[in-house]
Amino acid sequence: MSEPYCPNIAGCRLVNDPTLHIEDNNRDIYIKSYCRGNNPGYSECSRYRVKNQIFFCPDFIMPDSEMTLDEILERIEQES
């Protein structure tokens, strides 16, 4: 990974929407570790990977989410 910042950082609701229900401490940890860091870095971020696969990322996905793509798609379908 050549860029230290996630290419999706400008549009990511986790980073930019304070109304998402995430504890501030957790949000800061996610941003430091995934969005702006190399440990583990954005290539390991579930939000980054999901967006690359289905072109958007649901708000219920956190950077360290272990849900499979099938589980995510099933939940999206159930919520719609």
N, CA, C and O atoms as a MOPAC input file, in Angstrom:
PM7 MOZYME 1SCF
protein

 N      0.86800 1    -1.17000 1     0.00000 1
 C      0.00000 1     0.00000 1     0.00000 1
 C      0.90500 1     1.22000 1     0.00000 1
 O      1.71100 1     1.40100 1     0.91300 1
 N      0.77600 1     2.04800 1    -1.01100 1
 C      1.65200 1     3.19600 1    -1.12300 1
 C      1.10000 1     4.44000 1    -0.43700 1
 O      1.86900 1     5.25100 1     0.07800 1
 N     -0.19300 1     4.59800 1    -0.42200 1
 C     -0.80400 1     5.75900 1     0.22100 1
 C     -1.14500 1     5.43900 1     1.66300 1
 O     -1.76800 1     4.41000 1     1.92400 1
 N     -0.75900 1     6.28700 1     2.61300 1
 C     -1.09500 1     6.00600 1     4.01000 1
 C     -2.55400 1     6.29900 1     4.34500 1
 O     -3.06900 1     5.77900 1     5.33600 1
 N     -3.22800 1     7.11400 1     3.54900 1
 C     -4.62700 1     7.44400 1     3.82300 1
 C     -5.53200 1     6.66900 1     2.87700 1
 O     -5.21000 1     6.47400 1     1.70500 1
 N     -6.64600 1     6.24100 1     3.39400 1
 C     -7.62200 1     5.52300 1     2.58700 1
 C     -8.14000 1     6.41700 1     1.46500 1
 O     -8.44900 1     7.58300 1     1.70700 1
 N     -8.24100 1     5.89900 1     0.24800 1
 C     -8.76300 1     6.71000 1    -0.84600 1
 C    -10.25200 1     7.03700 1    -0.68800 1
 O    -10.77200 1     7.90400 1    -1.39000 1
 N    -10.93400 1     6.35200 1     0.22300 1
 C    -12.36100 1     6.59700 1     0.44700 1
 C    -12.62100 1     7.52200 1     1.63400 1
 O    -13.77800 1     7.73300 1     1.99700 1
 N    -11.59300 1     8.06800 1     2.23500 1
 C    -11.73200 1     8.82400 1     3.48800 1
 C    -12.65800 1    10.03600 1     3.34200 1
 O    -13.40400 1    10.35200 1     4.26800 1
 N    -12.61900 1    10.70100 1     2.21800 1
 C    -13.42900 1    11.92400 1     2.04500 1
 C    -14.92400 1    11.62900 1     2.05500 1
 O    -15.71400 1    12.47700 1     2.47200 1
 N    -15.32900 1    10.44200 1     1.60200 1
 C    -16.74700 1    10.12600 1     1.53000 1
 C    -17.22900 1     9.12600 1     2.56500 1
 O    -18.39800 1     8.73900 1     2.55300 1
 N    -16.36200 1     8.70800 1     3.44500 1
 C    -16.72300 1     7.67600 1     4.41800 1
 C    -17.52500 1     8.28000 1     5.57100 1
 O    -17.06300 1     9.19100 1     6.25800 1
 N    -18.73000 1     7.75600 1     5.76600 1
 C    -19.59700 1     8.26800 1     6.83400 1
 C    -19.00700 1     8.00500 1     8.21500 1
 O    -19.23500 1     8.79200 1     9.13400 1
 N    -18.26500 1     6.93300 1     8.38100 1
 C    -17.64500 1     6.65000 1     9.67500 1
 C    -16.75900 1     7.81700 1    10.09900 1
 O    -16.74100 1     8.20400 1    11.26700 1
 N    -16.03800 1     8.36100 1     9.15400 1
 C    -15.10600 1     9.45300 1     9.42300 1
 C    -15.81800 1    10.79800 1     9.47500 1
 O    -15.49500 1    11.63500 1    10.31700 1
 N    -16.78200 1    11.01300 1     8.58700 1
 C    -17.33200 1    12.34400 1     8.35900 1
 C    -18.70600 1    12.63200 1     8.93500 1
 O    -19.14900 1    13.78000 1     8.90200 1
 N    -19.39000 1    11.63700 1     9.45700 1
 C    -20.74600 1    11.86000 1     9.95400 1
 C    -20.80800 1    11.62800 1    11.46100 1
 O    -20.88600 1    10.48200 1    11.90500 1
 N    -20.77400 1    12.69500 1    12.24800 1
 C    -20.78600 1    12.54500 1    13.70000 1
 C    -22.10300 1    12.00600 1    14.24500 1
 O    -22.19000 1    11.67800 1    15.42900 1
 N    -23.13400 1    11.90900 1    13.39800 1
 C    -24.41900 1    11.38400 1    13.88300 1
 C    -24.46300 1     9.85600 1    13.88100 1
 O    -25.38300 1     9.26800 1    14.44900 1
 N    -23.48100 1     9.20600 1    13.25100 1
 C    -23.42900 1     7.74300 1    13.34200 1
 C    -23.19100 1     7.35900 1    14.80000 1
 O    -22.40000 1     7.99800 1    15.49500 1
 N    -23.85800 1     6.34400 1    15.24700 1
 C    -23.80100 1     5.96200 1    16.65700 1
 C    -22.58300 1     5.09900 1    16.94300 1
 O    -22.67400 1     3.87500 1    17.04500 1
 N    -21.44300 1     5.76300 1    17.06800 1
 C    -20.18300 1     5.12100 1    17.39100 1
 C    -19.55100 1     5.93100 1    18.51600 1
 O    -19.51400 1     7.15900 1    18.45200 1
 N    -19.06100 1     5.25600 1    19.53300 1
 C    -18.38400 1     5.98600 1    20.60100 1
 C    -17.19100 1     6.72900 1    20.00900 1
 O    -16.46400 1     6.18900 1    19.17600 1
 N    -16.99800 1     7.96700 1    20.44500 1
 C    -15.92300 1     8.79400 1    19.89300 1
 C    -14.56600 1     8.12100 1    20.00400 1
 O    -13.75200 1     8.20600 1    19.08500 1
 N    -14.32000 1     7.45500 1    21.11800 1
 C    -13.03900 1     6.78100 1    21.30200 1
 C    -12.84400 1     5.70000 1    20.23900 1
 O    -11.75800 1     5.56300 1    19.67700 1
 N    -13.90600 1     4.93000 1    19.96800 1
 C    -13.80500 1     3.89900 1    18.93500 1
 C    -13.60200 1     4.51200 1    17.56400 1
 O    -12.80000 1     4.01800 1    16.77100 1
 N    -14.32300 1     5.58400 1    17.28100 1
 C    -14.17000 1     6.27300 1    15.99200 1
 C    -12.71700 1     6.72000 1    15.81400 1
 O    -12.13100 1     6.52300 1    14.74900 1
 N    -12.14700 1     7.31100 1    16.84300 1
 C    -10.75600 1     7.77400 1    16.76700 1
 C     -9.78500 1     6.61900 1    16.53300 1
 O     -8.83200 1     6.74900 1    15.76600 1
 N    -10.02700 1     5.49700 1    17.19100 1
 C     -9.17700 1     4.32300 1    17.01600 1
 C     -9.28100 1     3.80200 1    15.58700 1
 O     -8.26800 1     3.48800 1    14.96300 1
 N    -10.51900 1     3.71100 1    15.06500 1
 C    -10.70300 1     3.25300 1    13.68700 1
 C     -9.98200 1     4.16600 1    12.71000 1
 O     -9.28800 1     3.69300 1    11.81100 1
 N    -10.14000 1     5.45700 1    12.88100 1
 C     -9.52300 1     6.41900 1    11.96200 1
 C     -8.00600 1     6.30700 1    12.02300 1
 O     -7.33700 1     6.28000 1    10.99000 1
 N     -7.47100 1     6.24200 1    13.22300 1
 C     -6.01300 1     6.16200 1    13.38200 1
 C     -5.46200 1     4.85300 1    12.81800 1
 O     -4.41300 1     4.84800 1    12.17400 1
 N     -6.15800 1     3.75400 1    13.05400 1
 C     -5.64800 1     2.44100 1    12.65800 1
 C     -5.90500 1     2.08300 1    11.20300 1
 O     -5.05400 1     1.48200 1    10.54700 1
 N     -7.07300 1     2.45100 1    10.70200 1
 C     -7.46600 1     2.02500 1     9.36000 1
 C     -7.39700 1     3.15100 1     8.33400 1
 O     -6.79700 1     2.98000 1     7.27300 1
 N     -7.99300 1     4.28000 1     8.63000 1
 C     -8.11600 1     5.35800 1     7.63700 1
 C     -6.82100 1     6.10800 1     7.40400 1
 O     -6.51000 1     6.49400 1     6.27700 1
 N     -6.07000 1     6.31000 1     8.46600 1
 C     -4.86100 1     7.13500 1     8.36900 1
 C     -3.61700 1     6.40100 1     8.83300 1
 O     -2.58500 1     7.02500 1     9.08200 1
 N     -3.70100 1     5.11400 1     8.94900 1
 C     -2.57000 1     4.37800 1     9.48700 1
 C     -2.13800 1     3.22300 1     8.61400 1
 O     -2.73900 1     2.92900 1     7.58100 1
 N     -1.10200 1     2.59400 1     9.05200 1
 C     -0.57800 1     1.42700 1     8.35200 1
 C     -0.68500 1     0.16900 1     9.20000 1
 O     -0.14700 1    -0.87500 1     8.83200 1
 N     -1.37200 1     0.26200 1    10.32600 1
 C     -1.48100 1    -0.88900 1    11.20400 1
 C     -2.89600 1    -1.02100 1    11.73000 1
 O     -3.17600 1    -0.43100 1    12.77300 1
 N     -3.79900 1    -1.73000 1    11.11400 1
 C     -3.56000 1    -2.59700 1     9.95900 1
 C     -3.63900 1    -1.89300 1     8.60700 1
 O     -3.18400 1    -2.45200 1     7.60900 1
 N     -4.19900 1    -0.69100 1     8.54200 1
 C     -4.26600 1     0.04100 1     7.28700 1
 C     -5.56700 1    -0.19100 1     6.54100 1
 O     -6.31400 1    -1.12500 1     6.83100 1
 N     -5.82000 1     0.67700 1     5.57700 1
 C     -7.12100 1     0.64900 1     4.90600 1
 C     -7.34500 1    -0.60100 1     4.07200 1
 O     -8.49700 1    -0.97700 1     3.85400 1
 N     -6.30600 1    -1.25500 1     3.60100 1
 C     -6.51600 1    -2.46600 1     2.79800 1
 C     -7.12400 1    -3.59000 1     3.62900 1
 O     -7.67200 1    -4.54000 1     3.06900 1
 N     -7.03900 1    -3.50000 1     4.94400 1
 C     -7.64400 1    -4.48900 1     5.84300 1
 C     -8.97700 1    -4.01100 1     6.40900 1
 O     -9.59100 1    -4.71300 1     7.21300 1
 N     -9.42700 1    -2.84400 1     6.00900 1
 C    -10.67600 1    -2.27700 1     6.50900 1
 C    -11.87100 1    -2.92800 1     5.80700 1
 O    -11.94000 1    -2.95300 1     4.57800 1
 N    -12.79300 1    -3.44300 1     6.58700 1
 C    -13.99100 1    -4.06700 1     6.01100 1
 C    -14.80800 1    -3.06100 1     5.21900 1
 O    -15.38900 1    -3.41500 1     4.19400 1
 N    -14.86400 1    -1.82800 1     5.66900 1
 C    -15.62100 1    -0.80200 1     4.94200 1
 C    -15.00700 1    -0.56100 1     3.56200 1
 O    -15.73000 1    -0.45000 1     2.57200 1
 N    -13.70600 1    -0.48200 1     3.49600 1
 C    -12.99200 1    -0.28400 1     2.23000 1
 C    -13.25300 1    -1.45900 1     1.29000 1
 O    -13.57000 1    -1.25900 1     0.11800 1
 N    -13.12000 1    -2.67900 1     1.79900 1
 C    -13.29300 1    -3.86400 1     0.96400 1
 C    -14.73100 1    -4.00400 1     0.47100 1
 O    -14.95900 1    -4.34000 1    -0.69100 1
 N    -15.70600 1    -3.74600 1     1.35400 1
 C    -17.11100 1    -3.85100 1     0.94500 1
 C    -17.43000 1    -2.82100 1    -0.12600 1
 O    -18.08700 1    -3.13800 1    -1.11700 1
 N    -16.97200 1    -1.59900 1     0.06400 1
 C    -17.24300 1    -0.56400 1    -0.94300 1
 C    -16.63900 1    -0.93900 1    -2.28700 1
 O    -17.24500 1    -0.68400 1    -3.32800 1
 N    -15.47600 1    -1.53000 1    -2.28100 1
 C    -14.85400 1    -1.94700 1    -3.53700 1
 C    -15.63500 1    -3.07700 1    -4.21000 1
 O    -15.58300 1    -3.22500 1    -5.43000 1
 N    -16.35200 1    -3.86900 1    -3.42500 1
 C    -17.08700 1    -5.00200 1    -3.98300 1
 C    -18.50200 1    -4.62800 1    -4.43600 1
 O    -18.95400 1    -5.07700 1    -5.48900 1
 N    -19.20300 1    -3.80500 1    -3.64200 1
 C    -20.60300 1    -3.50700 1    -3.98900 1
 C    -20.85500 1    -2.01400 1    -4.19900 1
 O    -22.00000 1    -1.59200 1    -4.35800 1
 N    -19.79200 1    -1.22100 1    -4.19900 1
 C    -19.81900 1     0.19800 1    -4.55800 1
 C    -20.47100 1     1.12100 1    -3.53200 1
 O    -20.70900 1     2.29400 1    -3.82200 1
 N    -20.76000 1     0.61300 1    -2.34900 1
 C    -21.17200 1     1.43600 1    -1.21300 1
 C    -20.91200 1     0.62100 1     0.04200 1
 O    -20.67300 1    -0.58500 1    -0.02100 1
 N    -20.96200 1     1.29100 1     1.16900 1
 C    -20.75100 1     0.58300 1     2.42300 1
 C    -21.86800 1     0.93100 1     3.39800 1
 O    -22.05000 1     2.10000 1     3.74000 1
 N    -22.61300 1    -0.06700 1     3.84600 1
 C    -23.67100 1     0.18100 1     4.82100 1
 C    -23.08200 1     0.67300 1     6.14900 1
 O    -21.95700 1     0.33100 1     6.51400 1
 N    -23.85700 1     1.46800 1     6.84500 1
 C    -23.38400 1     2.04400 1     8.10700 1
 C    -23.11300 1     1.01000 1     9.18900 1
 O    -22.34900 1     1.28400 1    10.11500 1
 N    -23.71700 1    -0.17300 1     9.09700 1
 C    -23.51600 1    -1.16600 1    10.15000 1
 C    -22.16600 1    -1.88000 1    10.05000 1
 O    -21.80100 1    -2.64500 1    10.94200 1
 N    -21.43400 1    -1.63500 1     8.98100 1
 C    -20.11600 1    -2.24100 1     8.82400 1
 C    -19.07300 1    -1.33400 1     9.48000 1
 O    -18.98100 1    -0.14700 1     9.16800 1
 N    -18.30100 1    -1.90800 1    10.38100 1
 C    -17.19100 1    -1.20700 1    11.00300 1
 C    -15.89400 1    -1.71400 1    10.37700 1
 O    -15.89100 1    -2.78700 1     9.77300 1
 N    -14.80600 1    -0.98300 1    10.50300 1
 C    -13.54900 1    -1.40400 1     9.88200 1
 C    -13.09600 1    -2.81100 1    10.27600 1
 O    -12.46600 1    -3.51000 1     9.48200 1
 N    -13.41500 1    -3.21800 1    11.48700 1
 C    -12.97200 1    -4.53400 1    11.95200 1
 C    -14.06900 1    -5.59600 1    11.88100 1
 O    -13.95100 1    -6.65000 1    12.50600 1
 N    -15.12200 1    -5.32800 1    11.13400 1
 C    -16.22200 1    -6.27200 1    10.98400 1
 C    -15.72600 1    -7.57800 1    10.36000 1
 O    -14.88700 1    -7.57200 1     9.46000 1
 N    -16.25500 1    -8.68200 1    10.85200 1
 C    -15.87700 1    -9.98900 1    10.32400 1
 C    -17.00100 1   -10.62000 1     9.51100 1
 O    -16.93900 1   -11.80400 1     9.17900 1
 N    -18.02900 1    -9.83500 1     9.18800 1
 C    -19.13400 1   -10.35100 1     8.38400 1
 C    -18.64400 1   -10.67400 1     6.97400 1
 O    -17.81500 1    -9.96200 1     6.40700 1
 N    -19.17600 1   -11.76400 1     6.42400 1
 C    -18.86500 1   -12.10100 1     5.03300 1
 C    -19.72400 1   -11.22300 1     4.11600 1
 O    -20.69400 1   -10.60500 1     4.55400 1
 N    -19.34900 1   -11.18500 1     2.85200 1
 C    -20.13300 1   -10.41100 1     1.89300 1
 C    -21.55400 1   -10.96300 1     1.80900 1
 O    -22.50400 1   -10.18700 1     1.70500 1
 N    -21.71800 1   -12.26700 1     1.85100 1
 C    -23.06300 1   -12.86200 1     1.82100 1
 C    -23.88600 1   -12.43100 1     3.03300 1
 O    -25.07200 1   -12.12900 1     2.90000 1
 N    -23.27600 1   -12.40100 1     4.19300 1
 C    -23.99000 1   -11.96000 1     5.40500 1
 C    -24.39000 1   -10.49700 1     5.29700 1
 O    -25.48700 1   -10.11500 1     5.70400 1
 N    -23.50500 1    -9.68400 1     4.75000 1
 C    -23.79800 1    -8.26400 1     4.57900 1
 C    -24.95200 1    -8.07000 1     3.60900 1
 O    -25.87300 1    -7.30000 1     3.88500 1
 N    -24.91200 1    -8.75500 1     2.48500 1
 C    -25.98100 1    -8.63500 1     1.49300 1
 C    -27.29900 1    -9.14000 1     2.05000 1
 O    -28.34700 1    -8.56400 1     1.75800 1
 N    -27.27500 1   -10.19300 1     2.83600 1
 C    -28.50100 1   -10.70900 1     3.46400 1
 C    -29.08100 1    -9.68200 1     4.42200 1
 O    -30.29300 1    -9.46200 1     4.43400 1
 N    -28.24100 1    -9.05900 1     5.21600 1
 C    -28.73000 1    -8.04200 1     6.14800 1
 C    -29.30300 1    -6.83100 1     5.40800 1
 O    -30.33400 1    -6.29100 1     5.81000 1
 N    -28.65400 1    -6.41200 1     4.35300 1
 C    -29.17200 1    -5.30200 1     3.55600 1
 C    -30.55700 1    -5.65300 1     3.03700 1
 O    -31.47300 1    -4.83200 1     3.09100 1
 N    -30.70700 1    -6.86000 1     2.53800 1
 C    -31.99200 1    -7.30300 1     2.00600 1
 C    -33.06000 1    -7.33400 1     3.09600 1
 O    -34.20000 1    -6.93500 1     2.85700 1
 N    -32.70100 1    -7.80300 1     4.28700 1
 C    -33.64900 1    -7.86200 1     5.39900 1
 C    -34.07800 1    -6.47200 1     5.85300 1
 O    -35.22100 1    -6.28500 1     6.27200 1
 N    -33.18000 1    -5.50100 1     5.77600 1
 C    -33.47800 1    -4.15200 1     6.25600 1
 C    -34.23700 1    -3.31500 1     5.23000 1
 O    -34.75500 1    -2.24800 1     5.55800 1
 N    -34.30300 1    -3.79500 1     3.99300 1
 C    -35.00000 1    -2.98800 1     2.97700 1
 C    -36.43800 1    -3.40900 1     2.81100 1
 O    -37.16000 1    -2.83200 1     1.99800 1

